[in-house]
């Protein structure tokens, strides 16, 4: 799981700089002030304690754990962000420190050509809020959900003192996988940082969070209509998918036909037919631009992909989405039956220039459902199991109404 070792947190807010020009004389001295950090960045050094800074040139530039192209990405940087130079060797990579709003200093290597050439100077990040000898990014390893209704975090493995109570869906980061019943983990504290504690392994899901994710759902909906995200198209049209479902060990092939009609300027109706079975038709009416924001926990954009078909090459923008966990619970005869479902979707969206619309060309959905029973009288959990299902479908026909 190397590709999931270090991520942005579900609740992570990336530090966004909006520089304010204090003074500027063309070709001479410049000063920028950032109201979030309270720092002033100058293109001249005011005293010997100031260190060198550069501004990031490329949006969503990766920060790597080593100075090489195939290294692990530990963070992404916004364009315009000021980063502190920790080591400049003159090569193709520069070691820098980036300051995150809530989680302190994150250190790593960035490509030198991703930084602007202008040099700036300011006080180092060393004295900043939540700085420490250990990079906060080093703590965000092995991310998992809390899968039980509530989970107690203890100060040590002997459970001598309780530190916090986490609820289903909260993220934790496993520090070390040991043979004991309680894992050492990092969890989000009330100050926006990470604290260390021990948690019962039965409370931790097998399913991990997606790396480098954003929780700014409003920003996602500025790019794509929520109707498209949920229903594969958001304007009148007919699409047909060929798919395959892997449910535990069972494999099933199917076709899915979908008709979308515009009933009014705000209302879309959808009719689904699975496996060409006339008796298996589902109908749904959607109100355009009425997003169900809580249904998405986080998302990230992956690199664009060109999907080769027998007749064409389809250029797709790829989005990976983790849904908010679905929780069900019922109590019968002193036995509590619970389930927590996590789902991650990968959408390959292509633009139809001729029709001025977007459609989902390819879709992959992976779902994990953890269920268990608990004896309320003694709190013991038993009869646990995890069901998995993965559905992959590809567009095979489209018609614009």
C-alpha positions as CSV (number, residue, x, y, z in Angstrom):
1,X,0.0,0.0,0.0
2,X,2.9,2.3,-0.7
3,X,0.7,4.6,-2.8
4,X,-1.5,5.2,0.3
5,X,1.3,5.9,2.7
6,X,1.0,9.7,2.9
7,X,-2.0,11.7,2.1
8,X,-3.9,15.0,2.6
9,X,-6.4,14.6,5.4
10,X,-10.1,14.4,4.9
11,X,-10.4,17.7,6.7
12,X,-7.2,19.2,5.4
13,X,-7.5,22.8,4.2
14,X,-4.5,23.6,1.9
15,X,-2.9,26.9,2.7
16,X,-3.9,29.4,0.1
17,X,-1.8,32.5,-0.3
18,X,-3.4,35.7,-1.6
19,X,-0.4,38.0,-1.6
20,X,-1.0,41.7,-0.8
21,X,1.5,44.1,-2.3
22,X,2.7,46.4,0.4
23,X,5.2,48.4,-1.7
24,X,6.5,47.9,-5.2
25,X,9.0,49.9,-7.2
26,X,9.5,48.4,-10.7
27,X,12.8,46.6,-10.9
28,X,13.6,47.4,-7.3
29,X,12.1,46.3,-4.0
30,X,8.9,44.3,-3.5
31,X,7.1,43.2,-0.4
32,X,4.2,40.7,-0.1
33,X,2.2,40.2,3.1
34,X,0.2,37.0,3.8
35,X,-2.6,37.6,6.4
36,X,-2.9,33.9,7.2
37,X,0.7,33.3,8.3
38,X,1.3,37.0,9.3
39,X,4.6,36.9,7.3
40,X,6.1,39.5,5.0
41,X,8.1,38.2,2.0
42,X,10.7,40.6,0.5
43,X,12.9,40.3,-2.5
44,X,15.6,41.7,-0.3
45,X,17.0,40.5,3.1
46,X,16.3,42.7,6.1
47,X,18.5,40.8,8.6
48,X,20.7,37.7,8.8
49,X,18.0,35.6,10.4
50,X,15.8,35.6,7.2
51,X,16.0,32.6,4.9
52,X,15.4,32.1,1.2
53,X,11.9,31.5,-0.2
54,X,10.5,30.8,-3.7
55,X,7.0,30.9,-5.0
56,X,5.4,27.8,-6.6
57,X,4.8,28.3,-10.3
58,X,2.7,25.2,-11.2
59,X,-0.7,24.5,-9.6
60,X,-1.0,21.1,-7.8
61,X,2.7,20.5,-8.0
62,X,3.8,17.4,-6.1
63,X,6.1,17.5,-3.1
64,X,8.2,14.2,-3.1
65,X,9.9,12.3,-0.3
66,X,13.1,11.9,-2.3
67,X,14.8,14.0,-5.1
68,X,13.8,11.8,-8.0
69,X,10.9,11.6,-10.4
70,X,9.6,8.1,-9.3
71,X,9.6,9.1,-5.6
72,X,6.5,9.0,-3.5
73,X,4.4,12.2,-3.5
74,X,3.7,13.4,0.0
75,X,1.8,16.6,-0.6
76,X,0.5,18.9,-3.4
77,X,1.3,22.6,-3.6
78,X,-0.9,25.5,-4.9
79,X,0.5,28.0,-7.4
80,X,1.7,31.2,-5.7
81,X,2.5,29.4,-2.4
82,X,5.7,30.6,-0.7
83,X,8.0,27.7,0.2
84,X,11.1,27.8,2.3
85,X,14.4,26.4,0.9
86,X,15.9,23.8,3.1
87,X,18.5,22.5,0.7
88,X,19.5,23.8,-2.8
89,X,22.0,21.6,-4.5
90,X,21.8,23.1,-8.0
91,X,20.2,20.0,-9.4
92,X,16.7,19.3,-10.8
93,X,15.2,19.1,-7.3
94,X,15.1,21.5,-4.3
95,X,14.4,20.5,-0.8
96,X,11.8,22.8,0.7
97,X,9.4,23.3,3.6
98,X,5.8,24.1,3.1
99,X,3.5,25.5,5.8
100,X,0.1,24.0,6.2
101,X,-2.6,26.0,7.9
102,X,-3.6,23.4,10.5
103,X,-0.9,20.8,10.5
104,X,2.4,22.7,10.5
105,X,5.5,22.1,8.4
106,X,5.7,19.6,5.6
107,X,9.1,18.9,4.2
108,X,10.1,17.3,0.9
109,X,11.6,17.7,-2.5
110,X,10.1,19.7,-5.4
111,X,11.2,20.0,-9.0
112,X,13.2,23.2,-9.4
113,X,11.4,24.2,-12.6
114,X,8.1,24.2,-10.7
115,X,9.3,27.3,-8.8
116,X,9.5,30.9,-9.9
117,X,13.0,32.3,-10.3
118,X,12.4,35.3,-8.1
119,X,14.0,35.0,-4.7
120,X,12.3,36.2,-1.5
121,X,13.4,36.4,2.1
122,X,11.5,36.0,5.4
123,X,11.7,34.5,8.9
124,X,11.9,30.7,8.7
125,X,9.0,28.4,9.3
126,X,10.8,26.8,12.3
127,X,9.0,29.0,14.8
128,X,5.6,28.6,13.3
129,X,2.5,27.1,14.8
130,X,2.6,23.3,15.3
131,X,6.1,22.9,14.1
132,X,8.0,19.9,15.2
133,X,11.1,17.8,14.5
134,X,8.9,15.2,12.8
135,X,7.1,16.3,9.6
136,X,3.3,16.1,10.1
137,X,3.2,14.3,6.7
138,X,5.2,11.5,8.3
139,X,2.3,10.8,10.6
140,X,-0.3,10.4,8.0
141,X,0.5,6.8,7.1
142,X,-1.9,3.9,6.8
143,X,-5.2,5.8,6.9
144,X,-8.4,4.0,7.8
145,X,-12.0,4.7,8.8
146,X,-13.5,4.1,12.2
147,X,-16.1,1.4,11.4
148,X,-17.9,1.0,14.7
149,X,-20.5,3.3,16.1
150,X,-18.0,4.8,18.5
151,X,-14.4,4.0,19.4
152,X,-12.4,5.0,22.5
153,X,-8.8,6.2,22.0
154,X,-6.6,5.3,25.0
155,X,-3.3,6.9,26.2
156,X,-1.5,3.5,26.1
157,X,-2.1,-0.1,25.2
158,X,-3.0,-1.0,28.8
159,X,-6.0,1.4,28.5
160,X,-5.1,3.3,31.7
161,X,-6.8,6.5,30.5
162,X,-9.2,7.5,27.7
163,X,-8.2,10.4,25.4
164,X,-11.1,10.7,23.0
165,X,-14.1,9.0,21.5
166,X,-14.3,8.8,17.7
167,X,-17.4,8.1,15.7
168,X,-17.9,6.0,12.6
169,X,-16.3,7.4,9.5
170,X,-13.6,9.4,11.4
171,X,-10.1,8.9,10.0
172,X,-7.2,7.5,12.0
173,X,-3.6,6.8,10.9
174,X,-2.0,3.6,12.1
175,X,1.5,4.3,13.4
176,X,2.4,0.6,13.6
177,X,0.7,-2.7,12.9
178,X,1.5,-4.9,15.9
179,X,0.2,-8.3,17.1
180,X,-1.6,-6.7,20.1
181,X,-5.4,-6.0,20.1
182,X,-4.7,-2.3,20.2
183,X,-2.9,-0.4,17.5
184,X,-0.9,2.9,18.1
185,X,-2.6,5.5,15.9
186,X,-2.7,9.2,15.2
187,X,-6.1,10.9,15.3
188,X,-7.5,14.4,14.7
189,X,-7.7,16.4,17.8
190,X,-9.9,19.4,18.6
191,X,-7.2,21.9,17.6
192,X,-6.9,20.6,14.0
193,X,-3.7,18.7,14.6
194,X,-2.9,15.1,15.3
195,X,-2.6,13.4,18.6
196,X,-1.3,9.9,19.4
197,X,-3.2,7.1,21.2
198,X,-4.2,3.4,21.1
199,X,-7.4,2.0,19.6
200,X,-9.0,-1.4,19.4
201,X,-8.2,-3.1,16.1
202,X,-11.9,-4.2,15.8
203,X,-12.9,-0.5,15.5
204,X,-10.7,0.1,12.4
205,X,-11.9,-0.6,8.9
206,X,-10.0,-2.4,6.2
207,X,-10.8,0.5,3.9
208,X,-8.4,3.4,3.6
209,X,-9.0,7.0,2.6
210,X,-7.9,8.3,-0.8
211,X,-4.6,10.2,-1.0
212,X,-4.3,13.9,-1.8
213,X,-8.0,14.4,-1.4
214,X,-10.0,17.6,-1.2
215,X,-13.2,18.2,0.8
216,X,-14.1,21.4,-1.0
217,X,-17.2,19.9,-2.7
218,X,-18.4,23.3,-3.8
219,X,-15.3,23.6,-5.9
220,X,-16.1,20.3,-7.5
221,X,-19.6,21.3,-8.4
222,X,-18.2,24.5,-10.1
223,X,-16.6,22.2,-12.6
224,X,-19.2,19.4,-12.9
225,X,-23.0,19.4,-12.2
226,X,-23.8,17.1,-9.3
227,X,-26.4,15.4,-11.5
228,X,-23.5,14.3,-13.8
229,X,-21.5,12.9,-10.9
230,X,-24.5,10.8,-9.7
231,X,-26.2,9.8,-12.9
232,X,-23.5,9.8,-15.7
233,X,-25.1,12.6,-17.7
234,X,-26.9,15.8,-16.9
235,X,-28.7,16.7,-20.2
236,X,-31.2,14.9,-22.3
237,X,-29.7,11.7,-23.9
238,X,-29.6,8.0,-24.1
239,X,-26.5,6.0,-23.0
240,X,-25.8,2.3,-22.8
241,X,-23.1,0.7,-20.6
242,X,-21.5,-2.8,-20.7
243,X,-20.5,-3.8,-17.2
244,X,-19.2,-6.5,-14.9
245,X,-19.8,-6.9,-11.2
246,X,-17.5,-8.7,-8.7
247,X,-19.4,-9.4,-5.5
248,X,-17.2,-11.3,-3.1
249,X,-16.4,-14.3,-5.3
250,X,-19.4,-14.0,-7.7
251,X,-18.9,-12.4,-11.1
252,X,-21.8,-11.1,-13.2
253,X,-21.9,-9.4,-16.6
254,X,-24.7,-6.9,-17.3
255,X,-25.8,-4.1,-19.6
256,X,-27.3,-0.9,-18.3
257,X,-29.5,1.4,-20.5
258,X,-30.2,4.9,-19.2
259,X,-32.6,7.5,-20.7
260,X,-32.5,11.1,-19.5
261,X,-35.2,13.6,-20.4
262,X,-35.5,17.3,-19.5
263,X,-39.0,17.8,-18.1
264,X,-38.3,21.5,-17.4
265,X,-35.4,23.9,-17.0
266,X,-34.7,22.5,-13.6
267,X,-36.0,19.0,-13.7
268,X,-34.5,15.9,-15.2
269,X,-36.0,12.4,-15.2
270,X,-34.0,9.2,-15.5
271,X,-35.1,5.7,-16.4
272,X,-32.7,2.8,-15.8
273,X,-32.9,-0.7,-17.3
274,X,-30.4,-3.3,-16.2
275,X,-29.5,-6.4,-18.3
276,X,-32.2,-5.5,-20.8
277,X,-34.8,-6.9,-18.5
278,X,-38.1,-5.1,-19.1
279,X,-39.2,-6.0,-15.5
280,X,-36.1,-4.4,-14.0
281,X,-36.6,-0.7,-14.8
282,X,-35.9,2.0,-12.2
283,X,-37.2,5.6,-12.5
284,X,-35.9,8.7,-10.8
285,X,-36.5,12.4,-11.0
286,X,-33.7,14.8,-10.3
287,X,-33.8,18.5,-9.6
288,X,-30.9,20.2,-11.5
289,X,-28.4,22.2,-9.3
290,X,-29.7,20.7,-6.1
291,X,-26.6,18.9,-4.9
292,X,-26.5,16.3,-2.2
293,X,-23.2,17.5,-0.7
294,X,-23.1,15.3,2.3
295,X,-23.0,12.2,0.1
296,X,-19.4,12.9,-0.9
297,X,-16.7,12.9,1.8
298,X,-13.7,13.8,-0.4
299,X,-12.4,13.7,-4.0
300,X,-9.3,14.2,-6.1
301,X,-8.5,14.7,-9.7
302,X,-6.2,12.1,-11.2
303,X,-4.1,12.7,-14.4
304,X,-6.2,12.8,-17.6
305,X,-6.3,9.5,-19.5
306,X,-6.8,8.6,-23.1
307,X,-8.9,5.4,-23.4
308,X,-8.4,3.4,-26.6
309,X,-11.4,1.8,-28.2
310,X,-11.7,-0.2,-31.4
311,X,-12.7,2.9,-33.3
312,X,-11.4,5.9,-31.4
313,X,-9.3,7.5,-28.7
314,X,-11.4,9.0,-25.9
315,X,-9.8,11.7,-23.8
316,X,-11.1,11.6,-20.2
317,X,-10.7,13.6,-17.1
318,X,-10.5,11.3,-14.1
319,X,-12.1,12.0,-10.7
320,X,-11.8,9.7,-7.7
321,X,-14.6,10.1,-5.1
322,X,-15.0,8.7,-1.6
323,X,-18.6,8.7,-0.3
324,X,-19.6,9.4,3.2
325,X,-19.9,6.1,5.1
326,X,-23.4,4.7,5.3
327,X,-24.3,3.4,8.7
328,X,-27.2,1.1,9.6
329,X,-28.0,-0.2,13.1
330,X,-30.8,-2.2,14.7
331,X,-31.2,-3.7,18.1
332,X,-33.3,-6.9,18.7
333,X,-33.4,-8.9,21.9
334,X,-30.3,-7.3,23.4
335,X,-28.2,-7.8,20.2
336,X,-27.1,-4.8,18.2
337,X,-26.6,-5.5,14.5
338,X,-24.6,-2.8,12.7
339,X,-23.0,-2.2,9.3
340,X,-20.8,0.5,7.9
341,X,-20.4,0.8,4.1
342,X,-17.6,2.7,2.5
343,X,-17.6,3.4,-1.3
344,X,-15.1,4.8,-3.7
345,X,-15.8,5.7,-7.3
346,X,-13.6,6.5,-10.2
347,X,-15.3,8.5,-13.0
348,X,-13.8,9.0,-16.4
349,X,-15.6,12.0,-17.9
350,X,-15.3,13.0,-21.5
351,X,-16.6,16.2,-23.2
352,X,-18.8,16.0,-26.3
353,X,-18.0,19.2,-28.1
354,X,-20.6,18.7,-30.7
355,X,-23.4,18.7,-28.1
356,X,-21.8,20.9,-25.5
357,X,-22.2,18.4,-22.7
358,X,-20.2,16.0,-20.5
359,X,-20.9,12.3,-20.0
360,X,-19.3,9.5,-18.0
361,X,-17.5,7.3,-20.5
362,X,-16.1,4.8,-18.0
363,X,-16.9,4.1,-14.3
364,X,-15.4,2.0,-11.5
365,X,-17.1,1.7,-8.2
366,X,-15.7,-0.3,-5.2
367,X,-17.8,-0.9,-2.1
368,X,-16.8,-2.4,1.3
369,X,-19.5,-3.3,3.8
370,X,-18.4,-4.3,7.3
371,X,-21.1,-5.8,9.5
372,X,-21.1,-7.2,13.0
373,X,-23.2,-8.1,16.0
374,X,-22.7,-6.8,19.5
375,X,-24.0,-8.2,22.8
376,X,-25.2,-5.1,24.6
377,X,-25.0,-6.8,28.0
378,X,-21.2,-7.2,27.8
379,X,-20.2,-5.1,24.8
380,X,-18.6,-8.0,23.0
381,X,-18.6,-7.9,19.2
382,X,-19.1,-11.2,17.3
383,X,-20.2,-12.5,13.9
384,X,-18.1,-10.0,11.9
385,X,-17.7,-10.1,8.2
386,X,-16.7,-7.8,5.3
387,X,-18.5,-7.9,1.9
388,X,-16.9,-6.4,-1.1
389,X,-18.3,-5.4,-4.5
390,X,-16.6,-3.8,-7.5
391,X,-18.5,-2.7,-10.5
392,X,-16.8,-1.7,-13.8
393,X,-18.8,-0.3,-16.7
394,X,-17.9,1.2,-20.1
395,X,-20.1,3.3,-22.5
396,X,-21.0,1.4,-25.6
397,X,-23.7,3.6,-27.1
398,X,-24.8,7.2,-26.9
399,X,-27.6,9.1,-28.6
400,X,-28.5,12.8,-28.0
401,X,-32.3,13.5,-27.8
